[in-house]
């Protein structure tokens, strides 16, 4: 699909940069670190020990999120039904050629990934895994309607770079496939994404950063349809949105991305949103950042 450039991140693991999207697949702080902090740890996989779960990995990419998931589930002998959506096969090809990537996981992960690359599918007594190659907006319709997911990972390029998977219409399809007590997990703390998910009936939580820092106030978002507030424990990796974050959802930044027929180009989606923001009476995100003493980069995502 596009030229991919190898990138060494600060935790010593490798990622890629897409010249087409002009964005890295992972934070420069670390591909593995980002996967664990933003996806694996908030999934609370121990609750599935010895049990079965359905997982949807949107924008599979290099496979870090699914590899980390599989690695943990193999250790605790859980049963998994995994669907992955991805438009480009080249990142998975890179992962399978990378010894540094493969050595991060137990050997069975490599076996599964090789089968996904060759056959688009893997199955044994514990796991059923498949990749649907193509535009996620189309491929999501091929998932059987009766399947509800306990975990949905949404890990596309940022909304400004790849708005196609962050629109109201696409997220509506995604949330329809979420188990009522399932977790939709994304690295994004975008006001547009959070407000859209809330308007679709989900409760929104912030993935906690490891330390308090106004330049890094969030590691992402978890959205849940039915969550018992009494179950929100202090040792969870997520928490209710702060006042600052709630006010973010009252700015023009919260205006959704729209793609009515799920076939619009990036430029059309971005332009429609800019036009809507232009005529909106909501406050500006610039004033929001100024009030809370943040740089623009602090609210990226």
C-alpha positions in Angstrom: 0.0 0.0 0.0 2.8 2.4 0.9 6.4 2.7 1.7 7.2 1.6 5.2 10.3 2.7 7.1 11.8 0.8 10.0 11.9 2.8 13.3 13.7 1.8 16.5 11.7 3.0 19.5 13.1 4.0 22.9 12.3 0.7 24.7 14.4 -1.2 22.1 11.5 -2.6 20.1 11.0 -1.9 16.4 8.1 -0.2 14.7 7.4 1.2 11.3 6.6 4.6 9.8 4.1 4.9 6.9 5.1 7.4 4.3 1.5 7.3 3.0 0.0 8.4 6.3 3.1 10.3 7.4 2.9 8.8 10.8 4.6 6.1 12.9 2.7 2.9 13.9 3.7 3.5 17.5 4.9 6.1 19.9 8.6 6.8 19.9 8.7 5.8 23.6 8.3 2.1 22.7 6.2 -0.2 20.5 6.0 -2.9 23.1 5.5 -0.5 26.0 2.7 1.2 24.2 1.0 -2.1 23.5 1.1 -3.2 27.1 0.1 0.1 28.7 -2.6 1.0 26.2 -4.1 -2.3 25.3 -2.9 -5.5 27.1 -2.9 -4.2 30.7 -6.3 -2.4 30.5 -7.9 -5.6 29.0 -7.6 -7.3 32.5 -7.1 -10.7 30.8 -6.9 -12.6 34.0 -10.7 -12.5 34.2 -10.7 -14.9 31.2 -8.3 -17.4 32.7 -9.5 -20.9 31.6 -12.4 -19.3 29.8 -13.2 -18.2 26.2 -13.4 -14.7 24.7 -14.1 -13.0 21.4 -11.7 -10.3 20.3 -11.8 -7.9 17.4 -8.4 -6.2 16.5 -9.1 -3.3 14.1 -6.0 -2.1 12.2 -3.9 -5.2 13.0 -0.7 -3.6 11.6 2.5 -5.2 12.8 0.4 -7.4 15.1 1.8 -6.1 18.5 -1.6 -6.0 20.1 -2.7 -9.4 19.0 0.7 -10.9 19.7 0.7 -9.6 23.3 -2.9 -10.8 23.7 -2.1 -14.3 22.4 1.1 -14.4 24.5 -0.9 -13.9 27.8 -3.8 -16.1 26.8 -1.4 -19.0 25.9 0.1 -18.7 29.4 -3.2 -18.8 31.2 -4.8 -21.5 28.9 -7.7 -19.4 27.7 -9.8 -20.0 24.5 -9.8 -17.3 21.9 -11.9 -16.4 18.8 -10.0 -13.5 17.1 -11.0 -11.4 14.1 -8.5 -8.9 12.8 -9.1 -6.2 10.2 -6.2 -4.9 8.2 -5.8 -3.3 4.7 -2.1 -3.9 4.2 -0.2 -7.2 4.4 3.3 -5.7 4.4 3.5 -4.9 8.2 2.7 -8.6 9.1 5.3 -9.7 6.5 7.8 -7.4 8.2 7.0 -8.8 11.7 7.6 -12.4 10.5 11.0 -11.4 9.1 12.0 -9.6 12.3 13.8 -11.8 14.8 13.6 -9.0 17.4 9.8 -9.0 17.1 9.4 -12.7 17.2 11.6 -13.2 20.3 9.2 -11.1 22.3 6.6 -13.8 22.4 6.3 -17.5 23.1 7.0 -19.7 19.9 3.3 -20.4 19.3 2.7 -16.7 18.4 5.0 -17.1 15.4 3.2 -20.2 14.3 -0.2 -18.4 14.5 1.2 -15.3 12.6 2.7 -17.4 9.9 -0.6 -19.2 9.3 -2.4 -15.8 9.2 0.0 -14.6 6.6 -0.2 -17.7 4.4 -3.8 -18.7 4.9 -5.5 -15.7 6.6 -6.5 -18.2 9.3 -5.3 -20.3 12.2 -7.2 -22.9 14.3 -6.3 -25.4 17.0 -8.1 -26.6 20.2 -7.6 -23.2 21.9 -7.6 -20.6 19.2 -9.5 -19.6 16.1 -7.9 -16.6 14.5 -8.6 -14.9 11.2 -7.5 -11.8 9.3 -10.0 -10.0 7.0 -7.8 -8.1 4.5 -9.3 -4.9 3.0 -11.0 -1.6 3.9 -12.2 -2.1 7.5 -15.4 -0.1 6.6 -16.3 -3.0 4.3 -14.7 -6.0 6.0 -16.5 -5.4 9.3 -19.7 -6.3 7.5 -18.4 -9.8 6.8 -18.2 -10.7 10.5 -21.2 -12.9 11.5 -23.8 -10.6 13.1 -24.3 -13.0 16.0 -20.7 -12.6 17.3 -20.3 -10.0 20.2 -16.8 -9.1 21.2 -15.5 -9.1 24.8 -12.6 -6.9 23.6 -12.3 -4.6 20.7 -8.9 -3.0 20.0 -9.1 0.1 17.8 -5.5 1.1 16.8 -5.6 2.9 13.4 -3.5 5.9 12.5 -4.7 9.1 14.3 -8.0 10.7 13.3 -6.4 13.5 11.4 -4.3 11.1 9.4 -6.8 8.3 8.9 -10.3 9.5 9.8 -12.0 6.6 8.0 -12.0 4.4 11.2 -13.0 7.1 13.6 -16.2 8.3 12.1 -19.6 8.3 13.7 -20.9 5.8 11.1 -18.0 3.4 11.4 -17.9 3.5 15.2 -21.6 2.8 15.2 -20.9 -0.4 13.4 -18.1 -1.2 15.8 -20.1 -0.6 19.0 -23.0 -2.8 17.6 -20.5 -5.7 17.9 -19.4 -5.0 21.5 -20.6 -7.4 24.2 -22.6 -5.3 26.7 -19.8 -5.7 29.3 -17.0 -5.8 26.8 -14.3 -3.2 26.5 -13.6 -1.1 23.4 -10.0 0.0 23.9 -8.1 2.6 21.9 -5.0 4.7 22.4 -6.9 7.8 21.2 -8.0 10.5 23.7 -9.5 12.6 20.9 -12.6 14.5 22.0 -14.3 13.6 18.7 -13.8 9.9 19.3 -14.8 10.1 23.0 -17.9 12.2 22.4 -19.0 9.9 19.5 -18.6 6.8 21.7 -20.6 8.4 24.5 -23.3 9.5 22.1 -23.5 5.9 20.9 -24.4 4.9 24.5 -21.1 3.8 25.9 -19.5 4.9 29.2 -16.1 6.5 28.7 -13.0 6.0 30.9 -9.5 7.3 30.7 -6.5 5.0 30.6 -4.3 6.3 33.4 -0.8 7.6 32.6 1.9 6.2 34.8 2.6 9.6 36.3 0.8 13.0 36.4 2.0 15.2 33.6 0.0 17.8 31.7 1.8 16.9 28.5 0.6 13.3 28.9 -2.7 13.3 30.7 -4.1 10.2 29.1 -2.9 6.9 27.6 -6.2 6.3 25.8 -9.8 5.5 26.2 -11.9 2.6 27.2 -15.6 2.5 26.3 -18.1 0.1 27.9 -21.8 -0.3 27.4 -22.7 -1.6 30.8 -20.3 -1.0 33.6 -20.9 -1.4 37.3 -19.4 1.7 38.8 -18.9 -0.1 42.1 -16.5 -2.4 40.3 -14.1 0.5 39.4 -11.2 -0.5 41.6 -8.2 1.7 42.4 -5.9 -0.9 40.9 -7.6 -0.7 37.5 -5.7 0.8 34.7 -8.6 3.2 33.9 -10.6 5.8 35.7 -13.6 8.2 35.1 -12.9 11.3 33.0 -11.5 14.3 34.9 -13.2 17.7 34.9 -10.6 18.8 32.4 -11.4 15.9 30.1 -15.1 16.5 30.4 -14.6 20.1 29.4 -12.7 18.8 26.3 -15.9 17.2 25.2 -17.7 20.6 25.2 -15.3 22.2 22.6 -15.3 22.2 18.9 -12.8 19.3 19.1 -15.7 17.0 20.0 -17.5 17.5 16.7 -17.5 14.0 15.1 -16.0 12.8 11.9 -18.7 11.8 9.5 -18.7 9.4 6.6 -22.4 8.8 5.8 -22.0 6.1 3.1 -18.7 4.7 4.5 -16.8 5.3 1.3 -15.6 8.9 1.6 -12.0 10.0 1.1 -9.8 11.3 3.9 -10.0 14.9 2.4 -13.8 14.8 2.2 -14.2 13.6 5.8 -11.8 16.2 7.1 -13.4 19.0 5.1 -16.9 18.2 6.3 -15.8 18.3 9.9 -13.9 21.6 9.4 -17.0 23.1 7.9 -19.1 21.9 10.8 -16.6 23.3 13.3 -16.6 26.6 11.5 -20.4 27.2 12.1 -20.4 25.6 15.6 -21.1 27.7 18.7 -19.0 25.4 20.9 -15.9 26.8 22.6 -12.5 26.4 21.0 -10.0 23.8 22.0 -7.3 26.5 22.0 -9.1 28.2 24.9 -9.5 24.8 26.6 -5.8 24.2 26.4 -5.0 27.7 27.6 -7.3 27.2 30.6 -5.6 24.0 31.6 -2.1 25.1 30.8 -1.4 22.6 28.1 0.4 22.5 24.9 -1.4 21.5 21.7 0.6 18.2 21.6 -0.9 17.2 25.0 -4.4 16.7 23.5 -3.2 15.0 20.3 -5.0 11.8 19.5 
